[in-house]
């Protein structure tokens, strides 16, 4: 088991969300109409890093997972929900993702009704081997369906990974553009130059035309009552090499003592990927997460910085293990 210094979050309690009773009466009425009558509300979801309402609600038509946010209070989350609704409707049918049933905008609120996964829950932490296999299998199906962008997703508009910004965090640290005091105290500064060199190859390493989920975290996976895995929260898809999605997911498995490199090599999306390509991706992700995790606390999510720092540490320690570094 690797020595991870940053405490791991309990991903079922990272969000601060309103409860059903906190929604405006007109929004509750709209949802009740969509669900076929009186609503039986479960507790708000504890997972995620946004402040929008999210809960499984049950009406006469059955359960649905409902998201809702006031666009006046949180424009960013409202835009994410709108984007998610467009992406979800354009996903190929074979992808194991909960499907959008309806979307409404009412009095400034954006409201989504999504299929509730039967018995849906977050994967166990640490990763249960069977659930990890189910998640990897679900991504195999997903990647096969998205090897080339389906026409409906092309119409939504997808950008290449990194088009909106470079992973240049280690390089910025080496040239002084970012102060090193944003890094955790355990970070060996003697590795900055080699990390910057590896990071410089990330864009070429992950280039491709496949559609990526681009946020394939452990807490964006649900396990159903039959042990199958579902990939949720399609907010940030982009274009690149399919295997890039696996890196962060398998980094969480590395933290739990799984042989992440072997699991990566065994996955169909990783065929032909070189050691240098994988290491470039790990360098890019670790630099991004460690520097963003060192930023001031975010008012919109009290746990996001710890999550980012933990992701940065596990990707860096996986890379260090592969390279034979010790710290």
Order of alpha helices (4+ residues) and beta strands (2+ residues): alpha-beta-beta-beta-alpha-beta-beta-beta-alpha-alpha-alpha-alpha-alpha-beta-beta-beta-beta-alpha-alpha-alpha-alpha
